[in-house]
């Protein structure tokens, strides 16, 4: 393959004219003790095509991709690359074959800059100026603009995703695996990315495996689709010959019938939400359960939140919508007690709370489902039980020590109530699927009986079944009187769940609308700083 723009390292000699599949996996099997992760899985991926890979969390997608990347050894089966049998014994072999992957969970080193992260793993002397130029050029080519000199620690989740993409694309892969690449991108950014990918796949003879839970994404961006369920191939089709409803049914083994969930999953247009309507707006004059007044947070003199004010009433779901990087993460950190405002007040139930005081927000009745469940939602190496009772230690402790029997009883009750699937509550929480990890976070927060729940990107990386479950639980909480602040970059999600929608732009509220009056166009204008 030619390097038309001189942006990439030398490839691995990929033969763009070959008619053999770029990848052919046959009879792939992998078991962990009695648990079968992959059961005789077949997958064929062609050059010049985007192949969608769907499945619930725990369906076997991650194990299959780890086998492809040499991170896990398969028990049975064969792998062919461009018609040749290969044994991908490790990540270096995968790289040499031109197989690259952008993982859903970031693998960046926060203290380093963008260009330093992108060049990690390069051999020999690294030319800083050339590396920065490559980052800029690859970003421009693929619609992923980023400052190469920016420290990763200061980047938003969406910007970090761009760095991961650039890092992989710079190596010129012939087979590119994208794991939830748009999970933190806006609709416009996602559309631009897939437009570029489509051009690149056809023009540069690449093969792409797209792992996504967004059904609209799969139906519009892919050529073929394979669905895994419980470790087996449940369904395979040319994409244009199937539809979102059928794919959802194949993923979970049943019909997904709630129309609001269908809208939020991209299976129906936003304007056709129908069925279950968003939570009703509060009565005029209702005392807010959460009141944020004039909140300002600065970093190096730059306002991350600028005179931010918002109220949420009991039993109401207020959606906070905006482009990633406009202060949502800072607001989540503020309501987690991780940052201190330079101005403004936080009130819960009419009482002023100091967010910088350890434990004050929790004691006042605020629970939070953080944006990054791995970084701040769970302790991955602690047991499921210990993660579940973390905020209820007073209920499971004796005079001096934690009572393990009471811990197990409470954890078992929460696991049952929130449908947390695990072979043992003593397993580390990292062994759970993404949906079950998110249920652990929600169960722990709700077990403290909060009056306010902040849910930041609550369905990030979840499959269709887990999304449906999360929506039902958020609505149930609101129906019981909990005030919910939903922070999301998913327009359909915000419109399906919220009674009112606040748009955040540059750390300020750009507009606040009843959901009944909101349209994608009107919200888009507010996001862009234009009065709607």
N, C-alpha and C positions, 0 to 999 in steps of 0.2 A: 504493500500500500504506500502510495506517495504521501510525503508530508508537505502538502501544498503551501502551508503558511509558515513552516519551520517552527511550529509551536511545540512539537512533541519530541520525546526521545525516540530512538530507532525502535521500530516494532519488532515482532518476533517472526517476520517473514510470512505474514498471513497471505494466503492465496485468495485474493478477491474473486478470481474466476472459478474457483472450485464449486461444483454443484453438490458436493457432500454437505450434510448439515454441519453447521459450526460446532454444535454439540449434540451428542446422542448418548443419553443415559438409559441403560437397559437393566431392569430387574434389580434396582438399587435397594438393598436391605440394610437396616441398622437397628440393633436392639441394645437397650441398656437394662441388663438383667431381664426381668419379665416384661418390661415395657418395650413395645415395638414402635420405634419412631418413624421408620420408613419400611414399607412392606411391598417389595417388588414394584418399585416406582419406575415408570418409563417417562422420559421427557426428551423431546426433540426440538432443537432451536435452530432456526435457519438464519443465514446472513441476510441482511436487508429487511429483517422483520423485528417487530417488538412483540415478545411473547409474554403474556400476562400469567402470573402465578398467584392463585387465590387460595385461601383456606383460613379457617379459624386459627387463633393462637393455639399452638399445640398440635396442629394438623400434620406437621412434619416439614414445613417449608424451610425453617432455619437449619434443621439437621441436613436436609438435602443440599442446601447451599454451602454448609460447612464442609460437606464431603467434596463438593465441586471445587472449593477453594483450598482443599488439603488440610483443613483444620481438624477434621475428623476422618478416621479410616472407616470405609464401608465394610460391612460383613460379607455382602454378596453383590453381584452385578458388575457391569462393565461401563467404562466411559470412553467414547470416541470423540476426538477433536479433529475436525476437517477430514473425517474418514479414517483417521489413524487411531489405533488403541493407545490410550495413555494411562499412566498411573500417577495421579496427582498426590504425591507423598507429603507435600507440604506447601505452604504459601509461596515459596520461591518458585516451585515448579508451576504453580498456577500463574504467577506473574510472567514467567518465561513463555508460557503458552498464550499469553495475552488475555487472561481472564482477570477482570478487576471487579471490585464490589464497593458500592457506597452503602455503608451500614446505616440502619435507622438510628442507632444510638451512637453519638459522636465519639470519635477516638482521638480527639485533638488534645494537645498539651497546652493548657491555658496560659502559662506564663510566657510562652513563645508567641512571636508574631505570625501573621498569616503566611508569609513566604517561608518562614522557618518550618512551620508545620507542613507545608506543601512539599518541601524538599527533604523531609525526614526519610531516611533510608537510602538516599542517594550516596553513591560511592565517590571518592575523590574529593577534590576541592570544589566547593560550591561558590559560584560567582553571585554575590548578593544582587548586583544590578541586573544581571541576566535573569535571575530567579524572579525578581520583582516584575521585570518586563514580561516574563512568561505568564505569571499570575494574571497580570493585567490583560494580556492578549487572549489567553484562554477564557478568562471571564467575559471579555467582550464578544468573543466568538460564540460562546454558548449562552449569552444573556445572563451572566452571573457576575455582575460588577461587584468588586470588593477592593478595599484598600490593602495592598500587600504589606504595609508597614504597621497595620493596626494590631494591637495585642488581642489574641483570641479571647482573653478573659473579659474584654469589653464588648464583644460582639453579641448580638441577639441570637436567638435560636435559629432564625431564618438565615442570618448571615453565616453562622457556623455550618449550616447545611451547604451553603454555597462553597465554603472552603473544602468540605469533604468531597463535593462533586469535582471541583477543580483539581484537587489532589489526585483523584482517580483518572480523570480525563487526560491529565498531563502525561500519563504513562502510555497513552495511545492504545487502549485495550481493544481487541477484536471482539471480545464478548464482555459486555458490561452488565453487571447485576445491580439493579437499583432497588433498595429496600425502603419502601415508603418515602420516596424522594421529595414529595410535596407535602409531607405531614406538617411542616411549619412554614409553608409558602402560601401566599395569597392566591386567589383565583387567577388574577392577571399574571403573576409570576409563574404559576403552574402551567397556564396556557402557553406562555412564551417558552418555557422549558420543553414542553412536549412538541411544540412546533419546531424548535431547533433539533430535538432528538429525531423527529421524523425525517428531517432533511439530512441529518448526519447518518442515520441508519441506511437510507437509500443511497446517498451520495458517497459515503465512505465505506460501504460494504461491511458495516458492523452488525452484530447481533445483540439484542438487548433483552434481558429478562427483567420484567417489571413486577415487583412484589408490591401489591397495594390492596388496601381494604376499601378504597373508594371505587364503587362500582361504576360510576359515571366515567371515572378516569380509565378504567379497564375497557369499557365499551367504546370509548372514543379514541383511545391512544394506541390500542394494541391490534395486531393482526390475527393472532391466535391466543387461546386461553386454556390453561389447565387448572382444574380445581382439585386440591387435596383435601381429604377428609379422613381423620383418624389414621393417618400414615399411608393411605392408599390413594391412587388416582380415582376420583369419583366422577370426573367429567372432563371431556376435552372437545374443543370445537373451534372452528374458524369464528372469529369474534363477530363478524357481521351476520352470522347465522344464529346467534343467540341474543339474549337481552339481560338487563340487570336483574329482573325478577327471577329468571331462571338461574342465574349465577348465584344469587342470594340463597335460593332454595337448595342448590347443590352444596353450597358452603356449609350450611347448618343442618341440612337434612330435613327441613320443614319450610313451610311458607313464612315469609316475613310480611305480615299483613297490616301492621300499624302504619298508616299513611304518613303521619308526621315523621316517623323514623325513616320511611322510604324517601321523603323529601330531603331529609338531612343527609342521607346516604347518597344523594344524587340520582335516585331512581325516579323522582318526579320533579318537575320544575318547582321553584320556590313559590311561584304564584298559585300553585295547585296543592298547597299543603293539605287542605281538607281534613276530614276526620277529626282527630283530637286537636283542638286549638291550643294556642299557648296559654300559659297561666293568666288568669284575670288580673287586671291592674288593680292596685289597692284603692280603697275609697279615698276621695279627696280629704286631705287633712289627717290621714292616718299617721300615727307616730312611727318614724322609721326605726327599724331594728338596727340598721347600720347607717351612720351618717359620716361622710368624709367631707371636710370643709377646708378649702384653701390649702390643700396639701402641696407642699413643694419639697422636692428632693433634688439635691445637686451632687454632681461628681466633677471634681476639678473645675468648679464654677459653672459647669454646663447643667441646665435644668433637665432632669429626666422626667420629673413630674412638675408641672408648672401651674400652681393655683387650681389644683384638681379638686372638684367637688361633685359628690354623687350621693343620693339616698337610696336605700333599699328597704321596703316595708315588709313586715311579717307575711309569710305566705306568697311572696312575690319572687319571680325570677327575672332579674334584670341582666340583659346581655350587654357585655362590653366588647365592642367589635372594632377592629382596626388592623392596619398593616403591622406585621411583626416589627418590633423595634421602636414603637412609639410610646413606650412607658408601661406596657402591660407587665413585663417581667419585674420592673421596679415596684409596681403596685403589689404584685404577688409577694415580693420580698418584704415590703413594708408590712403587709398583713400577716406575714410569717414572723415578724419581729426581728428581721435580719438587717433592716436599714432604719435609720432615724430621720424623720422629716426635719428640715430646717425651718419650716413654717407649717401652720395648719393644725387641725385637730381631728381625732378619731373618736366617735361616740358609738357605743353599743348599748341599746336599750335606754338611750337618753343619758347615760353616764359616760363621762370622758375617760378615755383609756390612754395610757402612755405606751405606744407600741414598742418603744425601746426597752421597756422594763421586762426582763425575762419572765415568761409565763403569764403576763398580764392579759394578753388577748385571749388566750385559752381560758383563763379563769373568768373572763368577762362573758364567755359564751361563744367565741368564734372558732370555727373549725375550718381547715383548709386542705383542699386537694391540690398540691403544687403542680406546676407545669412539668417539671422534670421529676418523675416519681423515683428514678434511680438515684439522683443526686440528693434530693431532700424529702422524698415521700416515704421511703422505706430504708431499712438498713439491710442490705442485700445478704450479708453473711449471718445475720441473726435468724432465728427460727420464725416460722409463720406465727406461732403462738405469741412469742415475745413482741413481734411487730404489732400484733392485734391489740395487746393490752398496754402498750407503751404510754397511753394517755389515761389509763385507768389503774395505775399502780396502787392508789389508795384503796381500791376495791379488792385487790388480790394480795395485799401485804399484811403480815402480822406486825408485831411490835418492832421487829428488827429486820426481818428478811421477807422476801417475796415468797408467798405460799404457792408452790408449784401445782398443787391440786386445784386450787382456786383459779390459777392462771389457765390451766388446761380446760377447766369448766367454762370460763368466760370465753376463751378462744374457740372452743367447740361450739358454743351457742352462736357466736358471731359468724363463724364459718358456715354454719347451717343457715342462718338467717340471710346471709349475703351470698349464698351459693358459691363459696370459695372451694374450688376443687383441688385437693392435694391428697397424696397417699398417706401423709403423716403431718401433723401440726408441728412436729419437731424438725421437719425439713427446712433448709435455709430458704428464705423467700425468693432468692435468685432462681430457684428451681421451678418457680411458677411461671405460667404464661403471662403475657402482658395484661390480659384482661383480668386474670386472678390477682395479679399484683395491685391493679387499680382497685379491685374490690376490697383488698386488704386495707388500702389507704382510706377508702370511703367508710368501711365498717369501723375502723378505729376512730375516725373523726365523728361519726354519727353515734358511736357508743357513749360519747361524752355529752349527748343531748344538747347540741349547740343551738343557739337562737339564730345564728348567722353561719352560713356555709359559703366559702369562696371556692369555686371550682374553676381552676385554670387549665385550659386545654384538656378537659376531662376524658375525651375520647381519642386523644393523640395515640396513634399506633394500634388501636383496638380493631378487632374484626367486627363483622356485622352483628353477630350475636351478642358480643360484649357491649357494643354501642347501644343496641336495643335495651339491654339490661340496665346500662348506666342511665339512659333517659328515663326509664320507668322509675328508677330509684330517686333521681333528682326530683321528678314530679311528685313522688310519694312524700318526699321530705317537705316540698313546698306546700303540699296539701295538709301536712300536719302543722303548718305555721312557721316553718323555718324560712328565713329570708335568704335567698340565694343570689350571689353575684357570680354570673357565668362569664368568664373571660375566655374568648375564643376568636380565632382567625377564620373559622368556618362560618361563612355567611348563612348557609342553609341551616346549620345547627342553631345559630343564634335566633333565626327567624322561627324555627320550629318550636323552640322551648320558651322563649322570653315573652313577657307581657309588655316590656319596654326595652328599647335598644338605645344604648349610649354609644356614640362613636368617639374614639380617642384618636387624637392626632397631635403629634409633637408634645405629648405629655399633658394635654388639656382635653376637656370635653368639647368636641366640635359641634355636637348636636345630640338631642335626646328626643326620641320619637316613640309613640305607642306603636307596637308591632303592626297593628291593623293599618297604620298609615305609612308603614315602611315598604319601600321597594328596593330592589337591588340597585337601580339607577340612582335613587335618592341617597341611599347609604354610600354608594360609590362617590358621589359628589362631595359628601361630607368627609369621607376618608381623604379625598384629594384637596381638602381645604376650601371647597366651594360651598357657600350657603345653599341649602336645598330648599 
